[in-house]
Amino acid sequence: MCESVKAMLHECDTLKERLSSLRPLPPESLKKIQEALDIEYTYESNRIEGNTLTLQETALVVNEGVTISGKSMREHLEAINHAQAVEFIKDIARQDIEINERTIKEIHAIVLHGINKENAGRYRTVPVMISGSRHMPPQPYLIEKQMEDFMLRFTGMEAEHVHPILVSAYLHDELVRIHPFIDGNGRTSRLLMNLYLLRNGYTIVNLKGSDEAKASYYKALEASHVENNPTPFQTLVIEAETASLERYLSIVDGGRPM
């Protein structure tokens, strides 16, 4: 691990300790903050995948059940499903349930609920290509073995006490590399990453869906998958977690952290 990554992780842990010192936070205040941040996460995660609902529209669809004129049924379902998936990972994190292949399939089933009944929660049976990427995901017959190896490596990282943020980055990075589903891999990977972060006392990482942020995100994943260099993606996740912790602290502690 390079020194810059170590320093960034140390900064994250300092912020996390400060947030922990403020707990327990007032339940009503906490509920409102989390609702707003969760909607932002749903909006940005779907935006990365091309969903055109605005932040306000996403909130109306999820919280009020409003139908937005001119937007597709799929876009509405993506917002509703993602919000439900966020609640699902929070429940798993609270109960400290083991993260395994079944967990990943359950997250994916929620993400594609009502959108793709045939493939929701099931590994793909056809080869795929990722638009704009030089990385070629494994053939369908290799998925089961690669997912098994993926979970074994994850268990090994936990046994080795690898830093939780690096483990969370690995969970996202490797699931996208394998690309086990026909659709919904990105959202599922980001949810899996955040499940692990929540389980370890961190806050949700909200990777942005702007053109510039999306380009940086895909470039970092490409470096890992094509050049076998995970550092850019690890750095991106650490920076996003730092920003998330700082924002949370600025809300609950009435000012900027540090």
C-alpha positions in Angstrom: 0.0 0.0 0.0 1.5 3.4 -1.0 2.0 6.1 1.6 -0.6 8.4 0.1 -3.3 5.7 0.4 -2.3 5.1 4.0 -2.5 8.8 4.8 -6.0 9.1 3.2 -7.2 6.0 5.1 -5.9 7.6 8.4 -7.8 10.8 7.6 -11.0 8.7 7.0 -10.6 6.9 10.3 -10.1 10.1 12.2 -13.3 11.5 10.8 -15.1 8.2 11.5 -13.9 8.4 15.2 -15.2 11.9 15.5 -18.6 10.9 14.1 -18.7 7.9 16.5 -18.0 10.3 19.4 -21.2 12.2 18.5 -23.4 9.0 18.6 -26.1 8.3 19.6 -27.5 11.1 17.4 -31.0 12.4 18.0 -33.3 9.8 16.3 -35.6 12.3 14.6 -32.8 14.5 13.3 -30.9 11.4 12.2 -33.9 10.1 10.3 -34.4 13.3 8.3 -30.7 13.5 7.4 -30.5 9.9 6.3 -33.6 10.1 4.2 -32.2 13.1 2.3 -28.8 11.5 1.8 -30.3 8.2 0.7 -32.4 9.9 -1.9 -29.2 11.7 -3.2 -27.5 8.3 -3.3 -30.4 6.7 -5.3 -30.4 9.7 -7.7 -26.6 9.7 -8.3 -26.3 5.9 -8.6 -29.2 5.8 -11.2 -27.8 8.8 -13.0 -24.5 7.0 -13.6 -26.6 4.4 -15.5 -28.4 7.0 -17.6 -31.6 7.5 -15.6 -32.9 11.0 -16.3 -35.0 11.7 -13.2 -33.8 14.8 -11.4 -33.0 14.7 -7.7 -36.4 16.3 -6.9 -38.2 13.9 -9.2 -36.5 11.0 -7.6 -37.6 12.2 -4.2 -41.2 12.6 -5.4 -41.2 9.1 -6.9 -39.7 7.4 -3.9 -41.3 9.3 -1.0 -44.7 10.4 -2.5 -45.4 7.8 -5.2 -45.7 10.5 -7.8 -45.6 9.6 -11.5 -43.4 12.0 -13.5 -44.8 12.9 -16.9 -42.5 12.1 -19.8 -40.4 9.7 -17.8 -40.4 5.9 -18.5 -41.8 3.3 -16.3 -38.3 1.8 -16.0 -36.9 5.1 -14.7 -39.6 5.1 -12.0 -38.9 1.5 -11.1 -35.2 2.1 -10.9 -35.7 4.9 -8.3 -38.2 2.8 -6.2 -36.1 -0.3 -6.4 -32.8 1.4 -5.5 -34.4 3.1 -2.5 -35.7 -0.3 -1.3 -32.2 -1.9 -1.9 -30.7 0.8 0.3 -33.1 -0.1 3.1 -32.2 -3.8 2.5 -28.4 -3.3 2.8 -29.0 -1.2 6.0 -31.0 -4.1 7.5 -28.3 -6.6 6.6 -25.6 -4.3 8.1 -27.5 -3.8 11.3 -28.0 -7.6 11.7 -24.4 -8.3 10.8 -25.6 -11.0 8.4 -22.8 -12.8 6.4 -22.1 -11.3 3.0 -22.1 -14.1 0.4 -23.3 -14.9 -3.1 -26.8 -15.1 -1.9 -26.6 -11.6 -0.5 -25.4 -10.3 -3.8 -28.2 -12.1 -5.7 -30.8 -10.7 -3.3 -29.5 -7.1 -3.8 -29.6 -7.6 -7.6 -33.2 -9.1 -7.4 -34.4 -5.9 -5.7 -32.5 -3.7 -8.3 -34.2 -5.4 -11.2 -37.6 -6.1 -9.6 -40.4 -5.4 -12.1 -37.8 -4.4 -14.8 -36.3 -7.8 -15.8 -38.2 -10.7 -14.1 -36.3 -13.4 -16.0 -32.9 -12.2 -14.9 -33.4 -10.6 -11.5 -31.2 -12.3 -9.0 -29.7 -14.7 -11.6 -26.3 -14.9 -13.2 -26.2 -14.3 -16.9 -26.2 -17.1 -19.4 -24.9 -15.1 -22.3 -21.6 -13.4 -23.1 -21.5 -9.6 -22.8 -19.4 -6.6 -23.7 -19.1 -3.4 -21.8 -19.6 -0.3 -24.0 -16.5 1.9 -24.1 -14.3 -0.6 -22.2 -11.4 -2.8 -23.3 -12.2 -5.2 -20.5 -14.0 -8.3 -21.7 -16.1 -9.9 -18.9 -15.7 -13.7 -18.4 -17.8 -16.1 -20.5 -21.0 -17.4 -18.7 -19.5 -20.8 -17.9 -16.8 -19.2 -15.9 -19.0 -17.0 -13.7 -19.8 -19.5 -11.0 -16.1 -20.3 -10.4 -15.1 -16.7 -10.5 -17.8 -15.7 -8.1 -16.7 -18.5 -5.7 -13.1 -17.3 -5.9 -14.3 -13.7 -5.4 -16.0 -14.6 -2.1 -13.0 -16.7 -1.0 -10.7 -13.7 -1.6 -13.1 -11.4 0.3 -13.1 -13.8 3.3 -9.3 -13.9 3.1 -9.1 -10.1 3.2 -11.2 -10.0 6.3 -9.0 -12.7 8.0 -6.0 -10.6 7.1 -7.6 -7.5 8.6 -7.3 -5.5 5.4 -8.7 -2.0 5.9 -12.5 -2.0 5.5 -12.5 0.8 2.9 -10.1 -1.2 0.7 -12.2 -4.3 1.2 -15.3 -2.4 0.1 -13.5 -1.0 -3.0 -12.5 -4.6 -3.8 -16.1 -5.9 -3.5 -17.2 -3.2 -6.0 -14.2 -3.5 -8.3 -14.3 -7.3 -8.6 -18.0 -7.7 -9.0 -18.0 -5.2 -11.9 -15.0 -7.0 -13.4 -16.9 -10.4 -13.3 -20.1 -8.7 -14.5 -22.2 -11.7 -13.5 -25.5 -10.2 -14.4 -27.0 -9.2 -17.7 -28.0 -5.8 -16.3 -27.7 -3.9 -13.0 -24.1 -4.8 -12.3 -23.1 -1.2 -11.5 -25.9 -0.5 -9.0 -25.4 -3.9 -7.4 -21.7 -3.3 -7.0 -22.1 0.1 -5.4 -24.8 -1.3 -3.0 -22.5 -4.2 -2.1 -19.6 -1.7 -1.4 -21.8 0.4 0.8 -23.2 -2.6 2.6 -19.7 -3.4 3.7 -18.9 0.2 4.7 -22.1 0.4 6.8 -21.3 -2.8 8.5 -18.0 -1.4 9.5 -19.3 1.9 10.9 -18.6 4.1 7.8 -21.1 6.2 5.9 -22.5 5.5 2.4 -20.2 6.4 -0.4 -22.1 8.4 -3.0 -20.3 8.3 -6.3 -21.6 11.1 -8.5 -23.2 10.8 -11.9 -22.1 14.0 -13.6 -20.2 13.5 -16.9 -16.8 14.4 -15.3 -17.3 12.2 -12.2 -18.6 9.3 -14.3 -15.6 9.6 -16.6 -13.2 9.4 -13.6 -15.1 6.5 -12.2 -15.0 4.4 -15.4 -11.3 5.3 -16.0 -10.4 4.1 -12.5 -12.3 0.8 -13.0 -10.6 0.4 -16.5 -7.2 0.8 -14.9 -8.0 -2.0 -12.5 -9.5 -4.4 -15.0 -7.2 -3.8 -18.0 -3.9 -2.7 -16.4 -4.3 -4.6 -13.1 -3.8 -1.4 -11.1 -6.5 -1.1 -8.4 -4.9 2.1 -6.8 -6.9 4.7 -8.8 -10.2 3.1 -7.9 -9.2 2.6 -4.2 -8.2 6.3 -4.1 -11.6 7.3 -5.7 -13.5 5.3 -3.0 -11.4 6.7 -0.1 -11.9 10.2 -1.4 -15.7 9.7 -1.7 -15.9 8.2 1.8 -13.9 11.1 3.2 -16.3 13.6 1.5 -19.3 11.6 2.9 -18.0 11.6 6.5 -17.1 15.3 6.2 -20.6 16.1 5.0 -22.3 14.0 7.6 -20.2 15.7 10.3 -20.9 19.2 9.0 -24.7 18.4 9.3 -24.7 16.8 12.7 -22.0 18.8 14.3 -23.1 22.2 13.1 -19.9 23.1 11.1 -17.0 21.8 9.2 -15.1 18.9 10.7 -11.4 19.3 11.4 
